[in-house]
């Protein structure tokens, strides 16, 4: 049993050394502020908190309204991508 305790102490000491070494290598005052309780708002109205470098995040689809999680089929076409593709395709065919 004594051998295992010594090995654990050595492992913990090496982790402490690695943490100190990494913090020594990190540059000061270049990292963005971290918000542990950043608010996320979905287009469907759902809100939740996450950790982020932004204080407030707006998203279009979350797990409450995503078709994969809800089981309801929904066409997600924010900017008319299908129409844009068809328009480009028509231009190429006319040339």
N, C-alpha and C positions, 0 to 999 in steps of 0.2 A: 504493500500500500504506500509506503514512503516514496518509492520510485515514481509512482503516478502523480503524487502531490508535487514533487519537485518538477516533473515534466510540465504540469499545468502552470506552475509559477513561471517557468522559463517561457512558455508560450505566451502567457499574459504579459510578461515583461517585454517580449519581442513585439507584440501588438502595440504596447505603449510607445516603444521606440519608433515604430513605423508611423504612428499617429503624430508624434512630435516632429519627425523628419518631414512628413508631408506638409504639416502646417508651417514648417520653416521654409519650404520651397514655394508655398503659395504667395502670390504677390498681394500686398496690402492695398486697400481702397480701389480695387478695380472690379469687384464683384457687385452685381446688382442686389438691391435689398430684397429679402425673402419675406413674403407674406404667408404665414402658416394658415391663415383663415381667409384666403381670397374667395370672393363671391363669384359664382358662375351662374349666368342666367341663360336659359335656352329660349328659342323662339316660341316653344309651346307653353312657356310660363314656368317651367320647373326651375328651381334654384337649389344650389348646393354649394358646399365649401370644399376647397382643395388647397394645397400648398403650391404657391406659384411666385414668380417674380413680378407678376402684374397683380394689382389690387382688385381689379374687376375684369371679368372675361365674359364676352357674349358669344354664344355658339348657336348653330342652326339646328343641330340634331343631338339629342341626348339619349340615354338608355330608356327613358320614359316614352319617347316618341319614335325611336328608330324601328323600322319595319322588322328587323331581325329579332328584336326583343319583344315587340308587341304582337307579332304574328299577323299584322294587317299590312296588305300590300299598299304601297304609297309611292308615287312617282316623285322623285326629288330632282327637280330641274330648276335650279336657282336662276340662272341667267339665260335661259333659252338655248342651252348648248346644242340640243338636237336641231333647232331651227338654224343656228349658226352653221352647224355642220352641213345641213342640207343646202344652205345658201352657197357655201364654199364649193360643194360638190356640183351644184348647178353652174357655177362660174367656170369650173374646170371642164365640164362637159360642153359648154357653149364655145370654148376656145378651139 
